[in-house]
């Protein structure tokens, strides 16, 4: 990365940090783009060049994680079985989350109180799911449209989301990796799947 690119990344990171602090202290709706630019010591035109909307400012760190789990899976050694590679990718993904847990959880608190950017999270989820689905299919040499591929991708994302949520809400010190291991143990031993044996009766 050249000097110009490093400077751009540093400016971008500083803007995001200022915006997050202002959203937490003043509220998302009350914080203006002009105030963010002032505190970040950049011109309004510079701010809008990096982040055209305020929604993009609050969503940027979450959007940056799209495709990360799929990327970690693709990086695993070819000799690993799919379940092992997927487990190692999930561990790496959650360890990265744990290293940024305070930042991400603060952003989630902001989003919980702000309807407009929160509504965009579904599209972010779908994009991430699509990349993971394709990565699983590529590793297995399977058709991405195979039902088991989609089910595997959804189950992995579900474990990741549940682990992050439970670790966040657990009053005891706990990492999302530890929580994921507990969830997977339950899935393997105790989960009951619906049995569709015939027409439902009243």
Steps between C-alpha positions, in 0.01 A plus 500: 500500500643836396518817706186647344299185570622487860401862550154430356453202729614703802260782416217254448568331834514834682167609350338172605633531855377859533159409360461203737591717801250768399223250429551355849522834681245709306280243332489392136215724390639805681849467349546684172750431226627855541576442867680176420714681243578777748609264779694279259673813367415430138301705255137402435586416139771262623258331738238453228765360266579227752144448625220643282237442773483479877355151472819386329703637789327286758479191280853511355672285767229236469500508119877452515442152648297383197683211338750464782379157614500381139851637455629320806350176372669547163835547676487168685737224380358280227577188708241596764158339479215745447372478858849557642572786261163658575559467874843659477362780285221560751750509786714755316194710418381505861849573633514802272160607630609457862799727435256773389206405720466836678497697175255269324269473801489878533401524134232236554365705791475799267327292232255355752370854557509617138248355256630626165853356497382193693267417211804462272650223712286237330671574168839483673404159644390374159823611334707327765289185473543490123878523523515225763267278297726536194816439706358176644395382155840585352687311769276194467490510119123519525226697326426815708131427451522165682270512806767363736734784403243765591407319822867477600552871432189597696592275792852645516371856491239413763768363733713811446209737566379311806852481642554874459159582651536263795855608578382860495213437740674250729583668836793260541823566312463301179636513148285435197731207415421333833131564446512358146653179632211464746242566228659244267499241777125551546439482124685169477334339801163649577337695217164360394408551134135519391357176360265566209313171504173606343228761496471713810198438719322752716 
